Amino acid sequence: AQIDLVANATATVQVSSGGFEDAAGNLSTINSLLFSIEQDGIAPVATMGYSGSNPTNSENIDFQLSFDEDAQEPSPADFTIVNGSVIGVSGSGASFVVSVEPENDGSVTIRLDQGVASDVAGNASDASNTVSVEYDGTAPVASIANLTSSPTNQSNIEFAISFNEPITGLETTDLSLTNATLNNLTIIDNQNATVDVVAIAHGDVSVVLNQESVSDLAGNPNESP
């Protein structure tokens, strides 16, 4: 007998009671399930994701790859990636972790290529969406400038602190002063601040930002001045 399968459905063949007769003429007495087959003609849907901090300074960025059904594990060569390389794929079933090593500061983007992963029925996957994360492995740089003419006969002296990228965590305890006491620290925005100090005696007055006292948005601390 020929069976025409309905797309994406499970077909079963069952013989009713009395449907079979043995050599002695005895009819079957119970319903018998002969076989069941599932027809699947739909390609698995792949979705890339990222749940870590963004930007990040991690040298091993983990992306999530999920399918809407069980699929074979992709290989590192099955991805299109910009500014990085896939160093490993782990997982099973419908969920995988794709580990990426970034090459340079900047955006790291990744997607699964079309047709590289198949479900258990052999349907090849479509290409996934593209996911991006910003990689920043460089420490922020601070510049300190004197806003008061030098030499000066004023005891109140103002300095400006600027950073080459947004930072967090700047506090009065992050500053080391020479021949001066701190009067005020004013945060203008996440890249600029002013420092007002009072000179103690004649001579040079200086302000230095301590090492690893602030960090950029990716978590990189500032280096020595």
N, C-alpha and C positions, 0 to 999 in steps of 0.2 A: 504494500500500500504506500502511496505517496502522501506526505504530510507537508502542507504549506504553512510555514511559520509566520506568525504575526510579529512585526518588527518590535524589538525591545520588550519582549514578553516571554514568560515561561510556558512551554507546551508540555503536556503530560499525555501519555497514552495508557489507557486502562481498559482491560478486557472484563466485560461483565460476567456474571455467573452464567454458566452454560455456554460460554463463548468458545471453549476449547473441548475437543473430544480426544481421548487417548485411543490406543490401538484396540482396546477391548470395548470401545463404545461408551466409556464413562465420560459424562460431561463435567466440566469444572463446576465447582459449587460455590466458590467465593470470588469476589472481585479481586483481580490481580493487577497491580501496578507494574507495567513492564519497564518503562523508562520515563525520565523527565529531562528536558533540554531547555536551556535559556538562550534566547536570541538577543545579542547585544550588538547593535550597529552604531552606537554613539561613541564618539571620541572622548577620552577623559579630558576634563577641564583643569588646567594647571594655573595656580595662583602663587605669585611670589609675594613675600612680605618681609617686613623688618620691624622688630620690636625693641631694639636697643636705643641708646642715647644718640641724639643727632643734633650737632656734630659729635663725632667720636674720635678719640686718639688711639683706639685699639688697633693693633697690627694684625688682628684676626677678627674679621667682621663676619658674624653669623647671620645669614638670611634664612627665612623659612620658605619652603616649597611645599604646597599642599595640592592634592588632587581631589576631585569629587568622588573618586572611587580608587580602589587599589590599583597601583601601577608599578611597573618595574623601576628600579633605582637608576636615575640618570648617571652619566659619567661626567667628570669635570669638563670634557670637551663638548658637552651638549649645551653649553651656555654661551651667550654673547655677553661680554663684559667689557666695560670701559674703565681704564685706570685701575686695573687690578687683575688678579688671576685666581681661579678656583683651585684651592689646595685640598679640598676634600668634600665628599658627599656622604652623609650618614642617614640612617633611618630605614623604615620599611612600611609596607602597606600604602597608605595615602599621605604620609607625613615624612618630610625629609628636612635636614639641616644642611645648608650649603655654606661652607667656610671659604672666605675670600681674603686674600692678602692684598692690601692696597699698594699701589706703586708710588704715588705722589700725593701731596696735599691737593684737595679738590674733590669733586663729585665722583663717587663710585657708583656705576649703574650696572644692572644685571637683569637678564631675562632668560627663560628657557626657550631654546629654539623649537621650531615646529617639527613634528614627526619623530622626535628622538626618544619618546617614552610611550609604551603601549600598555593598555589594560590587559586583563587576563584573557579577553576574547581576541586580542590582537589589534584592536583599534589604536592607531597612532594619535598622539596628543597634538593639539594645536599649540601655537606659541603662547607663552604666558604673557602677563602684563610686565612692564618694566618698573623696577624699583631703584631708587637712588638714595644714597646716604652721603653726607659730607664728611670727608676724612681730614683731620688736622693733627699732624704729628709735630708741629713746630711750636716752640715756646714763645709767649708774647714778649715783645721788646718795649721797655719803658724809656722815655726820654724826659730829663728834668732840666728845665731852663729857668734862669734867674729873671724875674720880671722887674727887678729894681736895678737901677743903674749902679755900676761898680767902677770905682769905689763910691761908697755912700756914707753920709753921716746920720742916716736914719737907723733907728734901732729895730723898727718893724720892717721885715724883709719878706717879700712874696716870691714864691716859686710856682712854676706850672709843671704838672706831671701829665704826660700824654702817652698813650699806648698805641701800637700799630694795629690793634684789633680789640674787640670788646673783651672786658675782663670782669671778674667778680672778686669780692673779698678784700678790697682795699680798706684798711683801718689805720688809725694813728699809730698803733704798735708796729706797723709794718715799716716805719720810717726810722732811720738812724740819723741823728743830728750831730753836727760838730760846731761847738762854740755858739749854741743857740738852744732855746727852749721852744717847744711847739705852742703856738697860740691857737691855731684853728686849721682843720682840714675840711675843705669844701669839695664834695663830689658834684661835678657838673653833669656828667653822663657816664656811661660805662667805658669811655675811653679817655676821659679828661677830668682833672682835678686841680685845685690850687692849694698851696700850703703856705700859711702865714706863720713866721717864726720871729722870735725876739732875740737879737744878738746879746751875748753875755759880755763880751769884751771886744777890744780892738783886734782885728785879724780876720782871717778867712772864715766864712760861714758856709756850711754845706749841708745838703739833704741827700740821703741815699736811700733807695728802696731796697729792703732786705731781700735776700734770695729766697725763692719759693714762698713768697708771702701772698701772692695773688695767682690766679689761674685764668686761662681763657675758657670759653664756653665748652671746649672739648675736654677740659681737665688738665691741660698742660701748665705746669707752674713756671713762673718767670725765672730766669737764670741770674747769675751774679751780674751786678752792674759793671 
